[in-house]
Amino acid sequence: MQTRLEAPAEEPLSSQTTGVAVTGAARRFAPARRRRDPVVALDGLSLDVAAGEVVAVVGPSGCGKSTLLELIAGLQQPDAGAVAVGGRSGPHERLRACAYMPQQDGLLPWRDALGNAALALECQGSSRTRARASAAPLFDRFGLGGFETAAPSELSGGMRQRVAFVRTLLAGRPVLLLDEPFGALDSLTRGQMQEWLAGALASDPRTVVLVTHDVDEALLLADRVAIMSPRPGRIVASLVVDLPRPRPRRHTVTTAEFAALKEQALEALGQ
């Protein structure tokens, strides 16, 4: 009589154990019309993000920042090198570990705010009623109480971004990939949302990779800032942001320590 051996179940991933490792990654795209050579978006890019760490990636337009996030999320595969999330390199495994928030909020106009947030759970198999019930407590927590039944068109830009972020959190993934989440907002609202996001991550820690063009935003939110070169993108500098938390925006940006870090970041970008 043969004994059947079952494969051990995979350990569930959590933000406390799930880091990101990108090693020598390259990504090339087929040439567009009238071009003979492929477009090399990334070439030899390496980036390690420790479990529970917030890393901001800053670089010039077109350097491959969004491509990097899509590689981490398993939406693309590298042409060379390796990408792993929580030690797992398969694209489906990476996708299961990551919640990706793109530049646009992507709210569905025919759903109310609560229904948009609950969509993350419905996509995982929850009933609409159960998903809405799970999403509702986060509305008060993130300053959206009273707007559960509002249409997206009735919300301000900052409120729409908060609904999108609640939807991202509800996906329950240990790794958050945030692609210019406040890029479309005015400067005043953007500053308010930066402080709000810092508070949200303090109360619900995750492993975070944040793409931004804004050096101030990177230094306010991140534990470390990775600077990318122009295309083909690679990491050319890494700055540890050794500033105490919490980091009230108005106070932090006026300190000598912040100014010194910003100067280092701008110098690396300029090179």
C-alpha positions as CSV (number, residue, x, y, z in Angstrom):
1,M,0.0,0.0,0.0
2,Q,1.4,3.3,-1.1
3,T,1.4,6.4,1.1
4,R,0.2,9.5,-0.7
5,L,2.5,12.4,-0.1
6,E,0.8,15.8,-0.2
7,A,2.8,19.0,-1.0
8,P,3.1,21.3,2.0
9,A,0.8,24.3,1.8
10,E,2.4,27.6,1.0
11,E,2.9,29.9,3.9
12,P,0.5,32.9,3.6
13,L,2.3,36.1,2.7
14,S,2.1,39.1,5.1
15,S,3.6,42.6,5.1
16,Q,5.9,41.5,7.9
17,T,7.5,38.8,5.8
18,T,7.0,39.9,2.2
19,G,9.8,41.9,0.6
20,V,10.5,42.7,-3.0
21,A,13.7,41.8,-4.9
22,V,14.4,43.0,-8.4
23,T,17.8,41.8,-9.7
24,G,19.4,43.0,-13.0
25,A,16.0,43.4,-14.6
26,A,15.7,44.4,-18.3
27,R,12.6,45.2,-20.2
28,R,12.5,45.9,-24.0
29,F,9.5,46.7,-26.2
30,A,9.1,46.2,-29.9
31,P,9.9,49.2,-32.0
32,A,7.1,51.5,-33.0
33,R,6.6,52.5,-36.6
34,R,9.6,54.2,-38.3
35,R,11.9,52.8,-35.6
36,R,14.3,50.0,-36.2
37,D,15.6,49.4,-32.7
38,P,13.5,48.2,-29.7
39,V,12.7,50.6,-26.9
40,V,14.8,49.6,-23.9
41,A,12.8,50.8,-20.9
42,L,14.9,49.1,-18.1
43,D,18.4,47.7,-18.3
44,G,20.2,46.1,-15.4
45,L,17.9,47.5,-12.7
46,S,18.2,46.1,-9.2
47,L,16.1,47.1,-6.2
48,D,15.5,45.4,-2.9
49,V,12.6,46.4,-0.6
50,A,12.5,44.9,2.9
51,A,9.3,43.6,4.3
52,G,7.3,46.5,5.8
53,E,9.6,49.1,4.2
54,V,8.2,52.1,2.3
55,V,10.4,52.9,-0.7
56,A,9.8,55.8,-3.1
57,V,11.1,55.6,-6.6
58,V,11.9,58.9,-8.3
59,G,13.1,59.6,-11.8
60,P,12.5,61.6,-14.9
61,S,9.5,61.0,-17.2
62,G,9.8,58.0,-19.4
63,C,12.6,56.3,-17.4
64,G,10.5,53.1,-16.8
65,K,9.0,53.7,-13.3
66,S,5.6,52.4,-14.2
67,T,7.1,49.5,-16.1
68,L,9.0,48.6,-12.9
69,L,5.8,48.5,-10.9
70,E,4.1,46.3,-13.5
71,L,7.1,43.9,-13.4
72,I,6.8,43.7,-9.6
73,A,3.0,43.1,-9.8
74,G,3.4,40.3,-12.3
75,L,1.7,42.2,-15.1
76,Q,4.9,42.0,-17.2
77,Q,7.8,39.7,-17.3
78,P,11.5,40.8,-17.5
79,D,13.4,40.1,-20.6
80,A,16.5,39.5,-18.4
81,G,17.1,39.4,-14.7
82,A,14.7,38.3,-12.0
83,V,11.8,39.7,-10.0
84,A,10.5,38.1,-6.8
85,V,7.9,39.1,-4.2
86,G,8.1,37.2,-0.9
87,G,10.7,35.0,-2.4
88,R,8.3,33.9,-5.2
89,S,9.1,34.7,-8.8
90,G,6.1,33.4,-10.8
91,P,4.0,36.1,-12.3
92,H,0.8,34.7,-10.8
93,E,2.4,34.5,-7.4
94,R,3.6,38.1,-7.6
95,L,0.1,39.2,-8.7
96,R,-1.5,37.5,-5.7
97,A,0.9,39.3,-3.4
98,C,0.5,42.8,-4.8
99,A,-2.2,45.4,-4.9
100,Y,-1.6,47.9,-7.7
101,M,-3.0,51.5,-7.6
102,P,-2.5,53.2,-10.9
103,Q,-2.3,56.9,-11.6
104,Q,-6.0,57.3,-12.3
105,D,-8.5,56.4,-9.6
106,G,-10.4,54.1,-12.0
107,L,-13.8,54.5,-10.1
108,L,-16.8,53.2,-11.9
109,P,-19.3,56.0,-12.5
110,W,-22.3,53.7,-12.1
111,R,-21.3,52.5,-8.7
112,D,-21.5,54.6,-5.5
113,A,-18.3,55.2,-3.4
114,L,-18.9,52.2,-1.1
115,G,-19.6,50.0,-4.1
116,N,-16.4,51.1,-5.8
117,A,-14.3,50.3,-2.7
118,A,-16.1,47.0,-2.2
119,L,-15.2,45.9,-5.7
120,A,-11.9,44.5,-4.6
121,L,-13.7,42.0,-2.4
122,E,-16.3,41.1,-4.9
123,C,-13.6,40.3,-7.4
124,Q,-12.3,37.8,-4.8
125,G,-15.7,36.1,-4.6
126,S,-17.5,37.9,-1.8
127,S,-21.2,38.7,-2.3
128,R,-22.0,42.4,-2.9
129,T,-23.7,42.7,0.5
130,R,-20.8,41.1,2.4
131,A,-18.2,43.2,0.5
132,R,-20.0,46.5,1.2
133,A,-20.3,45.5,4.9
134,S,-16.6,44.9,5.1
135,A,-15.7,48.2,3.3
136,A,-18.0,50.4,5.4
137,P,-15.9,50.6,8.6
138,L,-13.0,52.0,6.5
139,F,-15.0,55.0,5.3
140,D,-15.2,56.5,8.8
141,R,-11.5,55.6,9.5
142,F,-10.3,57.4,6.3
143,G,-12.5,60.4,6.5
144,L,-15.2,59.3,4.0
145,G,-18.0,58.8,6.5
146,G,-21.4,60.1,5.1
147,F,-20.3,59.7,1.5
148,E,-20.9,55.9,1.1
149,T,-23.7,56.4,-1.4
150,A,-22.2,59.4,-3.3
151,A,-21.5,59.0,-7.0
152,P,-17.8,59.4,-8.0
153,S,-18.8,62.7,-9.8
154,E,-20.0,64.0,-6.4
155,L,-16.6,63.5,-4.8
156,S,-13.6,65.8,-4.7
157,G,-10.3,64.6,-6.3
158,G,-8.8,63.8,-2.9
159,M,-11.9,61.9,-1.8
160,R,-11.8,59.9,-5.0
161,Q,-8.2,59.0,-4.3
162,R,-9.1,57.9,-0.8
163,V,-11.9,55.6,-2.1
164,A,-9.4,54.1,-4.6
165,F,-6.9,53.6,-1.7
166,V,-9.6,51.9,0.4
167,R,-10.3,49.6,-2.5
168,T,-6.5,48.8,-2.8
169,L,-6.3,48.1,1.0
170,L,-9.4,45.8,0.9
171,A,-7.6,43.6,-1.6
172,G,-5.7,42.3,1.4
173,R,-2.4,42.1,-0.4
174,P,0.9,42.5,1.7
175,V,2.6,44.7,-1.0
176,L,1.1,48.0,-2.2
177,L,2.3,49.4,-5.5
178,L,1.3,53.1,-5.8
179,D,1.9,54.8,-9.2
180,E,1.8,58.6,-8.8
181,P,-1.4,58.3,-6.7
182,F,-1.7,62.1,-6.2
183,G,-0.3,63.3,-9.5
184,A,-3.6,64.6,-10.8
185,L,-4.3,66.7,-7.7
186,D,-3.7,70.4,-7.1
187,S,-0.7,71.3,-4.8
188,L,-2.8,72.0,-1.7
189,T,-4.9,68.8,-2.0
190,R,-1.8,66.9,-2.8
191,G,-0.1,68.1,0.4
192,Q,-3.1,67.1,2.5
193,M,-3.2,63.7,0.8
194,Q,0.4,63.1,1.6
195,E,-0.2,63.5,5.3
196,W,-3.3,61.4,5.0
197,L,-1.4,58.6,3.3
198,A,1.4,58.7,5.9
199,G,-1.2,58.2,8.6
200,A,-3.0,55.4,6.8
201,L,0.3,53.5,6.3
202,A,1.2,54.1,10.0
203,S,-2.1,52.5,11.1
204,D,-2.1,49.7,8.5
205,P,1.6,48.9,7.7
206,R,2.4,47.3,4.3
207,T,5.4,46.8,2.1
208,V,5.1,49.8,-0.2
209,V,6.7,50.8,-3.5
210,L,5.7,54.4,-4.4
211,V,6.4,55.9,-7.8
212,T,6.5,59.7,-7.8
213,H,8.0,62.7,-9.6
214,D,7.8,64.8,-6.5
215,V,11.0,64.7,-4.4
216,D,9.3,66.3,-1.4
217,E,6.5,63.6,-1.5
218,A,9.1,60.9,-1.6
219,L,11.0,62.2,1.4
220,L,7.9,62.8,3.4
221,L,6.5,59.3,2.9
222,A,9.4,56.9,2.4
223,D,11.9,55.1,4.6
224,R,14.2,55.2,1.5
225,V,14.3,56.9,-1.8
226,A,15.6,55.2,-4.9
227,I,16.7,57.5,-7.8
228,M,16.3,56.2,-11.4
229,S,18.4,57.3,-14.4
230,P,16.8,58.4,-17.7
231,R,15.8,55.6,-20.0
232,P,17.0,52.9,-20.0
233,G,16.1,53.0,-16.3
234,R,18.3,51.8,-13.6
235,I,18.8,52.7,-9.9
236,V,21.7,55.2,-9.6
237,A,21.3,56.3,-6.0
238,S,19.6,55.2,-2.8
239,L,18.9,57.6,0.1
240,V,17.9,56.5,3.6
241,V,15.3,59.0,5.0
242,D,16.3,59.1,8.6
243,L,13.7,61.6,9.7
244,P,11.5,60.9,12.8
245,R,7.9,59.9,12.3
246,P,5.3,61.2,12.2
247,R,6.4,63.8,9.7
248,P,4.0,66.8,9.7
249,R,4.5,68.3,6.2
250,R,4.6,71.9,7.2
251,H,7.2,71.4,9.9
252,T,9.3,68.7,8.1
253,V,9.9,70.5,4.9
254,T,11.5,73.4,6.8
255,T,14.1,71.4,8.7
256,A,17.8,71.4,7.8
257,E,17.8,67.6,7.6
258,F,15.0,67.6,5.0
259,A,16.8,70.3,3.0
260,A,20.0,68.3,3.0
261,L,18.3,65.1,1.8
262,K,16.4,67.0,-0.9
263,E,19.7,68.5,-2.1
264,Q,21.2,65.0,-2.4
265,A,18.2,63.7,-4.3
266,L,18.2,66.6,-6.7
267,E,21.9,66.2,-7.3
268,A,21.5,62.5,-8.1
269,L,18.6,63.3,-10.5
270,G,20.7,65.9,-12.2
271,Q,23.5,63.5,-12.8
